[in-house]
Amino acid sequence: MHSGLFLPGWGAPPALYQPGLPASWSVLEPPSFAASGGSLEGYRRWVEVELRSRGRSPLAGHSMGGALAILAAAEMPELVERLVLIAPAGLPLDKPIRRSLRDFARQVASGEYPRALAGTALLALAQAPRSALRVADRVRALDLRGECARVRAAAIPATVIGCRSDTLVTADRARALAEALGARYEELDLRGGHMWMLGDPERLAAAVAA
């Protein structure tokens, strides 16, 4: 089996996920917000280049990374061995960005989100705030049901994992994406909401390796 590739969520440093991934998996470093110019197209091209350079691989992603994984599988099904999607974006989201930022601040204050990595995330945001927010707006507006149908037609094995405490990509949205993909769906009853893997990296490792 090829080594797996993991795509981080919006603004999340790759090191945030590494403790919860099997040794054979790599977390990819996305283009900066500044380099993206506020467009998703640069991120789509980035995933395409990575897949074409590595060959057919398992692909996983969290949140925005999950949406990028769906797009890659729809566009290049021959390069995606299987999908593991953790609270994937891909249906319109309605949680205000300011509420997500408050949740982030609360996780940093509690120590759940490592402060050094929080500093890395905030620096990336501060360097190109307008581009960062444009990317966020585009991710929040995505509706990938058409792409999901193409992934399903390509018979790519997929697993979608939702969490009952997630108020961004709610369990209902995660379940709807799983249905559109024809994917296996698993729903976790964990604290931590959209970032539950910070408190349970072992569960993330089990999900990705399954």
TALINPE-V945331 format. One line per field, one symbol per residue. phi: phi as a letter, one per 40 degrees, with the letter a starting at -180 (. if undefined). psi: psi as a letter, one per 20 degrees, with the letter a starting at -180 (. if undefined). burial: I if it has 9 or more other ideal C-beta (glycine too) atoms within 8 Angstrom, else O. A space follows every 50 residues. Layout:
# TALINPE-V945331
phi: ???
psi: ???
burial: ???
This chain:
# TALINPE-V945331
phi: .cccbbbccdgccdcccdcbbcccbbccccdcdcccggbccccccdcdcc cccbgdacbbabfdcccccccccccbdcbbcabbbbfccibdbbccdccc cccdccccccgccdcccccccccccccacccccccdccccccbbcccccc ccccfccabbbbbcccbcccdccccccccccgccbbbcbbchfcbdccca cccccccccc
psi: pqqqppprrojpqhihhhhjqqhiqppqorqrhghhjjqihhhghggggg ghhhapqqpqqpdhhgghgggghhhmhiiogrpooolpriqpqjpqhhhh hggghhhghiihophghhhgghghghhmhggghggghhghiqokhghhhh gghikppqpporphjpjfnrhggghhhgghikqppppqmqrichkhihim hhhgghghi.
burial: OIIIIIIIIIOIOIOIIOOIIOOOIOIIOIOIIOOIOIIIOIIIOIIIOI IIOIOOIIIIIIIIIIIIIIIIIIOIIOIIIIIIIIIIIIIOIOOOIOII OOIIOOIIOOOIIOOOIIOIIOOIIOIIIOIIIIIIOIIIOIOIOOIIII IIOIOIOIIIIIIIIIIIIIIOIIIIIIIIIOIOIIIIOIOIIIIIIIOI IOIIIOIIOO
